[in-house]
Amino acid sequence: MHSPGPLFRPFDKLIKIKLGDKEFEVPEGNMLLRCMQYLSPEDISYGRFCWNEECQYCRISFDLGPDTPQRTALSCKLMVQEGMRVTEMADEIRYCLRKLQLIVKPK
């Protein structure tokens, strides 16, 4: 039997993103849902996420800063970017991140 690979893709630095009203530092070069797991490891790992686009439980709305268009995506397939601002998230993510006390609209 083999051991699983590392949880996060290799990274050299943390970048700043906003989840709702709060700013966080997360590992660059990783998918957004993985970065949420970096912030709340136990809670995200117990979420009902499929990690392959089928469940839709990780749907979010985001922009890349002021004066950029609002977009919708699945956080399991969205690469995190410096300055990303998540403005809405699915109930499953909101529930899993409840300990961070975010103010984010439901998706």
For each residue, the residues with C-beta under 8 A, 3 or more apart:
1:
2:
3:
4:
5:
6: 9 10
7: 34 37
8: 11 27 30 34 38
9: 6 27 29 30 34
10: 6 29
11: 8 14 27 28 29 30
12: 28
13: 28
14: 11 25 26 27 28
15: 25 26 27 28 80 81 82
16: 23 24 25 82 83
17: 23 24 26 32 35 80 81 82 83 84 85 86
18: 21 22 23 24 84 85 86
19: 22 24 36 39 86 89 97 100 102 104
20: 86 87 102 103 104
21: 18 102 103 104
22: 18 19 100 101 102
23: 16 17 18
24: 16 17 18 19 39
25: 14 15 16
26: 14 15 17 30 35 36 38 39 80
27: 8 9 11 14 15 30 34 35 38 80
28: 11 12 13 14 15 80 82
29: 9 10 11 79 80
30: 8 9 11 26 27 34 35 38 79 80
31: 34 35 75 76 77 78 79 80
32: 17 35 36 60 62 73 75 76 78 79 80 84 86
33: 36 37 44 49 51 58 75 76 78 93
34: 7 8 9 27 30 31 37 38
35: 17 26 27 30 31 32 38 39 80
36: 19 26 32 33 39 40 44 75 93 96 97
37: 7 33 34 40 41 44 45
38: 8 26 27 30 34 35 41
39: 19 24 26 35 36 44 97 100
40: 36 37 43 44 96 97 99 100
41: 37 38 44 45
42: 45 46
43: 40 46 47 96 97 98 99
44: 33 36 37 39 40 41 47 49 96 97
45: 37 41 42
46: 42 43 96
47: 43 44 57 92 93 95 96
48: 55 57 92
49: 33 44 55 57 58 76 92
50: 53 54 55 57 76
51: 33 76
52: 76
53: 50 56 74 76 77
54: 50
55: 48 49 50 58
56: 53 59 74 90
57: 47 48 49 50 90 92 93
58: 33 49 55 74 75 76 90 92 93
59: 56 72 73 74 75 89 90 107
60: 32 72 73 74 75 78 86 88 89 90 93 107
61: 70 71 72 86 87 88 89 107
62: 32 70 71 73 78 84 85 86 87
63: 68 69 70 71 84 85 87
64: 68 81 83 84 85
65: 68 83 85
66:
67:
68: 63 64 65
69: 63
70: 61 62 63 87
71: 61 62 63
72: 59 60 61 107
73: 32 59 60 62 77 78
74: 53 56 58 59 60 77 78
75: 31 32 33 36 58 59 60 78 86 89 93
76: 31 32 33 49 50 51 52 53 58
77: 31 53 73 74
78: 31 32 33 60 62 73 74 75
79: 29 30 31 32
80: 15 17 26 27 28 29 30 31 32 35 84
81: 15 17 64 84
82: 15 16 17 28
83: 16 17 64 65
84: 17 18 32 62 63 64 80 81
85: 17 18 62 63 64 65
86: 17 18 19 20 32 60 61 62 75 89 104
87: 20 61 62 63 70 104 105
88: 60 61 104 105 106 107
89: 19 59 60 61 75 86 93 94 97 104 105 106 107
90: 56 57 58 59 60 93 94 106 107
91: 94 95 106 107
92: 47 48 49 57 58 95 96
93: 33 36 47 57 58 60 75 89 90 96 97
94: 89 90 91 97 98 102 104 106
95: 47 91 92 98
96: 36 40 43 44 46 47 92 93
97: 19 36 39 40 43 44 89 93 94 100 102
98: 43 94 95 101
99: 40 43
100: 19 22 39 40 97
101: 22 98
102: 19 20 21 22 94 97
103: 20 21
104: 19 20 21 86 87 88 89 94
105: 87 88 89
106: 88 89 90 91 94
107: 59 60 61 72 88 89 90 91
